[in-house]
Every structure is written in C-alpha cells, then in structure tokens.
Amino acid sequence: MKRVLPVLGWIIGVVLMVSGGAVAGSVGPDDLLELPAKPLPAGTRVMVTEPGLLAYRATTVQVRVTAEQGEAFVGAAHPVDVTSYLGTAHALRVQRIEPTGEVAGRLVGEPAAELPESPEALDIWSERAVGAGEQVVSVTLDGSPVQVLAQAGPEAALTVGFGARLPGIFVLALTLALVGLGVILLLVALRLRRRGRTDPTAVGVAGEAKEQAPAADQPAGVAHRSRLLAGALTITASLALSGCVSVPEPAVLPSELRKVAVPADGAKALLDDYDQRNNALIAAQVKKPDAKAWAAVDSGPVLVADRFDTAWHIASREKRSVVSFSHDGAVVHAPSFGAYPMWVITSSEEAVRPADPKRRAWTEFSVFHRESARQPWTNHMTASAEGVVAGPAPAVDATATSEQVTAAGELLKTAGRYLESGQKPTLAVGELAKLRKGWTEKSAIAARTMIACQPYRLSEKAAKSVFVVRTEAGSLMLGTLRCTVTVVPPKGHVLTWKPEMADALGVAAVQTDGLVEHRYVTVAVESTSSAPQVLAVDVRTVRPHDTR
C-alpha cells in the first residue's frame, strides 16, 4: 500500500497536469475548441450540415469558411428554409465531423442547378457572414432544428473549419492542471520529509544523530499520505462534476421538421419590407406603367386586379401622382409548414401619404404568400374596413384544424350565395350588405341584374380558395369570390362601355346581351362561439380573360 499510493498519485498528477495544460492551451480564455480547417472535395462549392449534426443544447458552434478565390458565404437557418433555398443544387451534406477536422457526408443535387449569387440578401438566415478571406458565424444551439450552409462562387473551392464554445472549459482545464501540479509537489514534499526522517546522518540541534522513527509510527504516516491523496482526488472529481463546464446536451428532433412561417414579432418587418418594395413600384408605375412588374410584390387576386388597374391607367391616360402606403400595429397569424410555399394572415392599420381627407386610415386584413425561400413575401388577398377594427388575438400555433378549414370553405360559399340571392345567411354579413345593395339597385339602364359568384382558385393544381388560421377564440378566414355582375338593359336597348373602359377590359364596347362586370370580392370572416362575422370586404375589377 505504501508503494501503490505514491505511484498512483504520480500517475494522476502527471495526467491531470499534462492533459489539463494541453486543453487549456488549445482552448484559450474564450473557451473555444477549434478543429483544423480542411478543404472540401474538389468541385464542391456548397456545404450544408444535416439537421441532426447540430441537434444539441447548451453550446455554441462556430463555423469558419474560406473560398479559394472570390467571396465566401456562411449562414445558419431553419432546415425548411435551407431545403427550399438549395432546391436541386449540388451540395455536400455533412453527416459527421472527425476529430481531425475532416468532414464526412454525401453529395446530393445537380451540378447544373443554379443558386442565388447574393444569398446574404435573403431574410431566412439567423446568422450570416460574407466576404473575401475567412468568414465566421457562431450559432447558439438550444435544441431547435438548424442547418449551417457554406457557399462559394462558381469554380471556387471551399475550406471549412468547425469549433465549439464550451463555457468554463478553460478554467476547468487550468484548474485540473494546477491540481495535478499540486499533487506532484505534495508527493515530492512527502518523499523529502520521509528521507529526512530516515537519514541516519541527519544532525539535530544538539549535534547528535536523529533517532529513526519507530516502526509503530509508519502506519500513521501512510494513513496521513493516504488522506492527502484521497483529498486531491476528491477535489479533482468535484471540479469535473460540479458544473464548472457546460456540457453539450443532445436534443431529439421531431420526425417532421416544421417551421412557423413568421415569428410573432416578425409582422412589422414583413409589412415594412412589403411597403418599401410596393411604394417603389408605385412610383415607377406613375412614370411607366408595366403590368408584369407587379408580380414582384403581389400575387393571386391582388395581382389580377393590379393588371386591370395598369390596363386602365394606360387606356384612360389618367395622370397619377406618387403615393405611399404604410402599416402600423401589425399582428400576424402564422401557421407552421413543413415545406414551401407558405402563407400568413396579417391585420394592421394602413395609411396613405399624402393623406386622403376622405379616408385617412383603415384596417386591412391580408394574406401574404411566399413561394420559396429565395423569393419575397407577396400580397395575395386583401380585405379592408374603414377605421380601426379589432381583429382576433392570434394563437401560439395558428395552424387550423381540418374542421376549421372545411367550415371556412362553407362560409365563403355562404357569402357567395348571399350576394347572389340576398337570402340572409347564418353569418353577420357586414359590408357585404352595402355591396349587394349597390349591385342590385334599380336604374334607368337596368331591367334586371344577375349575380353569380364562385370561390376563386389559385390554380387547377392547388385549388385553394380560402386561407384560415386558428385564433385564441376560434378562427379567422380570408377568401375570395369570383363574381360576375350582368346588367341586362330594358327591351330594345343596348348598353355600351366607354371606349377607354372597353380597352382596359379587352372587350367590345357594344354589348348586345348586357354589360358583364367581373369582380373579385375578398372577405375576412371571424368565427367564434357566436355567429361568424364579416370583418372586412374588398372589391376589385378584373378583366374577363384574366380571372385566375
């Protein structure tokens, strides 16, 4: 026992001092453990980590990227966004990182597929860096799904390095090294003391040789050294297990990765970005009307109405001034999606500048649609109400149930039947009553008016006519009806369009069977435990051949 304990102590002391010193020297005071940067396989200009590779909590991962020539980009985003961004592009999906810094994975995609030249301009990245030389991002892992993507320019090779920041590891490593050094010094001191007690030539104060300690004292000395070594080991183990260092904790990802389309605090950024792009386009349209340009900011029924508005602008030679729109008090109802396209419903107070004295502000409910991560949000459907209308409070997860979706589709059909017949439906029609009254009022030119409405459909493949979200108290739906209003003249009379209107609509001016107006009617309907209620309505004229 007398020999075993010192040997064990020497081994422990040396191991602690050497390993602790090595870790402290490689990590540094910033607690960042870096692996060597390694070049990716030849011809690989895009690298993306698998979602499971970074499925951890309580740590920060650092990724360093350098392009052989030109600029390099590195960014972190949700896997749903990264998948949409990559599309079919050729990329190395990293599944494992070796201690040497080498990465292992699989190549996917098509080399000929193109990627955006400026990925940093997209809003999908939680962290991003771009430029010449080494680019670095640090991603704090909290168990949420995340992927890191690195991209170089055409024909440029990438060098990638990984690291992890473990808070407290430097202090722990340095402490262990000092504990190891302390154990070694303690053993040296004990050995020197033992030699001093057993050396027969040692001289005392009176000049006589010191007496050798009796054999009976040896067990006590061994016990003393044993307690010291046990204490050192206890201190070492305590430091390692006391939480001085934050150890990464593996996280379990769900089988289906889904993303909330827009976070609760992202409504203002979404509408500000739309206003900026939309106002710039409005200013450009005043100088040079271009119907195709509206596709950059709008889609669906709003885009169809834009095209008629541009045609009317050209046909009527109407002089327009530049106006700008803004949205305040934005609230977003955002479902979760496993893939693109995505959509959200927003409510906000919209104002126009220069101010219109007849209509200073109004409440707007809109569906914003996003086709892919590479494309911006577009205004898809809009319904408005004068003044301030309190919309429903959004739910934490706004994804509607299948029952709510079915009920919303029936509500849209009910609204259409009300416009057609005037029969009072099981919902509070609100502004729909004024709309129907305006369409059916008797006049000198109309013997009768016929109205037919059916749900608008985005396309034959994606027959989506309603957008519905779950709210705290029920649901909120936006849907669009495609209505035709036919004005039949008295017998013996013929109705004609004004020439500029006929040009804008793309129809003959003389209509022998009556004038047929094509309108898109969008309604916002809130459903709670009480009767459904129409909150807002929007009516837009469209061309007959452009009703999808």
Residue pairs with C-beta under 8 A, 6 or more apart in sequence:
1 222
1 226
2 218
2 222
5 222
5 225
5 226
5 229
6 187
6 190
6 191
6 225
8 229
9 183
9 186
9 187
9 229
9 232
10 184
10 187
12 180
12 183
12 232
12 233
12 236
13 180
13 181
13 182
13 183
13 184
13 187
13 232
14 180
14 184
15 180
16 176
16 177
16 179
16 180
16 183
16 236
17 177
17 180
17 181
17 184
18 177
18 180
19 173
19 176
19 177
20 173
20 174
20 175
20 176
20 177
20 178
20 179
20 180
21 173
21 174
21 177
23 169
23 173
24 170
24 173
24 174
24 177
26 33
26 34
27 33
27 166
27 169
27 170
27 173
28 170
29 170
30 165
30 170
31 165
31 166
31 167
31 168
31 169
31 170
32 62
32 163
32 164
32 165
33 163
33 164
33 165
33 166
33 169
34 62
34 64
34 161
34 162
34 163
35 97
35 99
35 100
35 101
35 161
35 162
35 163
36 100
36 101
36 161
37 64
37 66
37 101
37 159
37 160
37 161
38 100
38 101
38 102
38 103
38 159
38 160
38 161
39 157
39 158
39 159
40 47
40 92
40 103
40 157
40 158
40 159
40 160
41 92
41 107
42 157
43 111
44 90
44 91
44 92
44 107
44 157
44 158
45 90
45 151
45 152
45 153
45 154
45 155
45 156
45 157
45 158
46 86
46 89
46 90
46 91
46 92
46 115
46 149
46 150
46 151
46 152
46 158
47 91
47 92
47 94
47 103
47 149
47 150
47 151
47 158
47 160
48 82
48 86
48 91
48 92
48 93
48 94
48 147
48 148
48 149
48 150
49 93
49 94
49 147
49 148
49 149
50 93
50 94
50 95
50 105
50 147
51 79
51 145
51 146
51 147
51 253
51 257
52 253
53 94
53 95
53 96
53 97
54 61
54 139
54 141
54 146
54 147
54 148
55 141
55 143
55 145
55 250
55 251
55 252
55 253
56 141
56 143
56 248
56 249
56 250
56 251
57 141
57 142
57 143
57 248
57 249
57 250
57 251
58 141
58 246
58 247
58 248
58 249
59 140
59 141
59 164
59 165
59 166
59 246
59 248
60 138
60 139
60 140
60 141
60 164
60 165
61 138
61 139
61 141
61 148
61 162
61 163
61 164
61 165
62 136
62 137
62 138
62 139
62 162
62 163
62 164
62 165
63 74
63 136
63 137
63 139
63 148
63 150
63 160
63 161
63 162
63 163
64 134
64 135
64 136
64 160
64 161
64 162
64 163
65 72
65 73
65 74
65 129
65 134
65 135
65 136
65 150
65 158
65 159
65 160
65 161
66 72
66 133
66 134
66 135
66 158
66 159
67 132
67 152
67 153
67 156
67 157
67 158
67 159
68 152
68 156
68 157
68 158
68 159
69 153
69 156
70 132
70 152
70 153
70 156
71 130
71 131
71 132
71 152
71 153
72 130
72 131
72 132
72 134
72 135
72 150
72 151
72 152
72 156
72 158
73 119
73 120
73 128
73 129
73 130
73 135
73 149
73 150
73 151
73 152
74 128
74 129
74 130
74 135
74 136
74 137
74 148
74 149
74 150
74 151
75 119
75 120
75 125
75 126
75 127
75 128
75 129
75 137
75 148
75 149
76 125
76 126
76 127
76 128
76 137
76 139
76 146
76 147
76 148
76 149
77 85
77 124
77 125
77 126
77 146
77 147
77 149
77 373
78 124
78 126
78 144
78 145
78 146
78 147
78 257
78 259
79 145
79 146
79 147
79 257
79 259
80 257
80 258
80 259
80 337
80 338
80 339
80 340
81 124
81 259
81 373
82 124
82 147
82 149
82 373
83 339
84 339
84 340
84 372
84 373
84 374
85 115
85 116
85 119
85 122
85 124
85 149
85 372
85 373
85 374
86 109
86 115
86 149
87 109
87 113
87 115
87 372
87 374
88 109
88 110
88 113
89 109
89 110
89 113
89 114
89 115
90 107
90 108
90 109
90 110
90 111
90 113
91 107
91 108
91 109
91 149
92 103
92 105
92 106
92 107
93 105
93 106
93 107
93 108
94 103
94 104
94 105
95 104
95 105
95 106
96 103
96 104
96 105
97 103
97 104
97 162
98 104
101 161
101 162
103 160
103 162
115 151
116 122
116 374
117 153
119 125
119 128
119 130
119 149
119 151
120 128
120 130
122 373
122 374
123 269
123 273
124 373
126 139
126 146
127 137
127 138
127 139
128 137
129 135
129 136
129 137
137 148
138 165
139 146
139 148
141 248
141 251
143 249
143 251
145 253
145 257
150 158
150 160
151 158
152 158
164 248
166 245
166 246
166 247
166 248
167 245
167 246
168 244
168 245
168 246
169 245
171 244
171 245
172 239
172 240
172 244
172 245
175 239
175 244
176 236
176 239
176 240
179 232
179 235
179 236
179 239
180 236
182 232
183 229
183 232
186 228
186 229
186 232
190 225
190 228
194 221
196 202
197 210
197 212
197 213
198 212
198 213
199 210
200 209
200 210
200 212
201 209
202 209
202 210
203 209
203 210
204 210
213 221
256 338
257 338
258 336
258 337
258 338
259 336
259 337
259 338
260 334
260 335
260 336
260 397
261 334
261 335
261 336
261 337
261 342
261 343
261 344
261 370
262 270
262 332
262 334
262 344
263 334
264 332
264 334
264 394
266 332
266 334
267 330
267 331
267 332
267 346
267 348
268 330
270 330
270 332
270 344
270 346
270 368
270 377
271 327
271 330
271 346
271 348
272 327
273 376
273 377
274 297
274 327
274 368
274 376
274 377
274 379
275 324
275 325
275 326
275 327
277 296
277 297
277 376
278 297
278 298
278 325
278 379
279 324
279 325
281 293
281 294
281 296
281 297
282 322
282 323
282 324
282 325
283 322
283 324
284 290
284 293
285 293
285 310
285 313
285 320
286 320
286 321
286 322
289 310
289 313
289 314
290 310
291 306
291 307
291 310
291 311
294 303
294 306
294 307
294 310
295 303
295 378
296 376
297 376
297 378
297 379
298 306
298 378
298 379
298 380
299 369
299 371
299 378
299 379
299 380
300 367
300 369
300 378
300 380
300 381
300 456
300 458
300 480
301 380
301 381
301 456
301 480
301 520
301 522
301 540
301 542
302 378
302 379
302 380
302 381
302 382
302 540
303 378
304 520
304 540
304 542
304 546
304 547
304 548
305 520
305 540
305 541
305 542
307 542
307 543
307 546
308 504
308 505
308 540
308 541
308 542
308 543
308 546
311 503
311 504
311 505
311 506
311 543
312 318
312 500
312 501
312 504
313 320
314 504
315 500
315 501
315 503
315 504
316 500
316 504
317 500
321 354
323 352
323 353
323 354
324 352
324 353
325 350
325 351
325 352
325 353
326 350
326 351
326 353
327 346
327 348
327 349
327 350
327 364
328 348
328 349
328 351
329 348
329 349
330 346
330 347
330 348
331 346
331 347
331 348
331 391
331 394
332 344
332 345
332 346
332 394
333 344
333 345
333 346
333 347
333 394
333 395
333 398
333 469
333 471
333 476
334 344
334 394
334 398
334 469
335 342
335 343
335 344
335 397
335 398
335 399
335 400
335 469
336 397
336 399
340 370
340 371
340 372
340 373
341 369
341 370
341 371
341 372
342 369
342 370
343 367
343 368
343 369
343 370
343 380
343 467
344 367
344 368
344 398
344 469
345 365
345 366
345 367
345 368
345 398
345 467
345 469
345 476
345 478
346 364
346 365
346 366
346 368
347 363
347 364
347 365
347 366
347 389
347 391
348 363
348 364
348 366
349 361
349 362
349 363
349 364
349 388
350 361
350 362
350 363
350 364
350 384
351 360
351 361
352 359
359 386
361 387
361 388
362 384
362 385
362 386
362 387
363 384
363 385
363 386
363 387
363 388
363 389
363 391
363 535
363 536
364 382
364 383
364 384
364 536
365 382
365 383
365 384
365 391
365 476
365 478
365 524
365 535
365 536
366 379
366 380
366 381
366 382
366 383
366 478
367 379
367 380
367 381
367 382
367 467
367 478
368 377
368 378
368 379
368 380
369 377
369 378
369 380
370 376
370 377
370 378
371 378
380 467
381 467
381 478
381 479
381 480
381 522
381 538
382 522
382 538
383 478
383 522
383 523
383 524
383 535
383 536
383 537
383 538
384 536
384 537
384 538
385 430
385 431
385 535
385 536
385 537
389 535
389 536
391 476
391 526
391 535
392 471
392 472
392 473
392 474
392 476
392 526
392 528
393 471
393 472
393 473
394 469
394 471
394 472
395 469
395 470
395 471
395 472
397 470
398 469
398 470
398 471
399 469
399 470
400 408
400 468
400 469
400 470
400 475
401 470
404 468
404 470
404 475
404 527
405 466
405 468
407 475
407 527
408 466
408 468
408 475
408 477
408 479
408 525
408 527
409 455
409 465
409 466
409 479
411 427
411 466
411 477
411 479
411 525
411 527
411 532
412 455
412 465
412 466
412 477
412 479
412 481
412 523
412 525
413 455
414 425
414 426
414 427
415 425
415 427
415 429
415 432
415 453
415 479
415 481
415 521
415 523
415 525
415 534
416 453
416 454
416 455
416 481
416 483
417 423
417 425
417 453
418 424
418 425
418 429
418 432
418 436
419 432
419 435
419 436
419 439
419 451
419 453
419 481
419 483
419 521
420 451
420 452
420 453
422 436
422 440
426 531
426 532
427 525
427 531
427 532
427 533
427 534
428 531
428 532
428 533
428 534
429 534
430 533
430 534
430 535
430 536
430 537
431 534
431 536
431 537
432 523
432 534
432 537
435 521
435 537
435 539
436 451
439 449
439 451
439 485
440 449
440 451
445 487
445 489
445 490
445 493
445 495
446 487
446 488
446 489
446 490
447 488
447 489
447 490
447 491
448 488
449 485
449 486
449 487
449 488
450 485
450 486
450 488
451 483
451 484
451 485
451 486
452 483
452 484
452 486
453 481
453 482
453 483
453 484
453 521
454 481
454 482
455 465
455 466
455 479
455 480
455 481
455 482
456 465
456 479
456 480
456 481
456 482
456 520
456 548
457 463
457 464
457 465
457 548
458 464
458 465
458 548
459 548
465 479
465 480
466 477
466 478
466 479
467 477
467 478
467 479
468 475
468 476
468 477
468 478
469 475
469 476
469 477
471 526
473 528
473 529
474 526
474 527
474 528
474 529
475 526
475 527
476 524
476 525
476 526
476 527
477 524
477 525
477 526
477 527
478 522
478 523
478 524
478 525
479 522
479 523
479 525
480 520
480 521
480 522
480 523
481 520
481 521
481 522
481 523
482 518
482 519
482 520
482 547
483 518
483 519
483 520
483 521
484 516
484 517
484 518
484 519
485 516
485 517
485 519
486 514
486 515
486 516
486 517
487 495
487 514
487 515
487 516
487 517
488 513
488 514
489 495
489 514
494 510
494 511
494 512
495 511
495 514
495 515
496 502
496 509
496 510
496 511
497 505
497 507
497 509
497 511
497 515
498 509
499 509
502 508
502 509
504 543
505 543
505 544
506 543
506 544
506 545
507 544
516 544
517 541
518 541
518 542
518 543
518 544
518 547
519 539
519 540
519 541
519 542
520 538
520 539
520 540
520 542
520 547
521 537
521 538
521 539
522 537
522 538
522 539
522 540
523 534
523 536
523 537
524 534
524 535
524 536
524 537
525 532
525 533
525 534
525 535
526 532
526 533
526 535
527 533
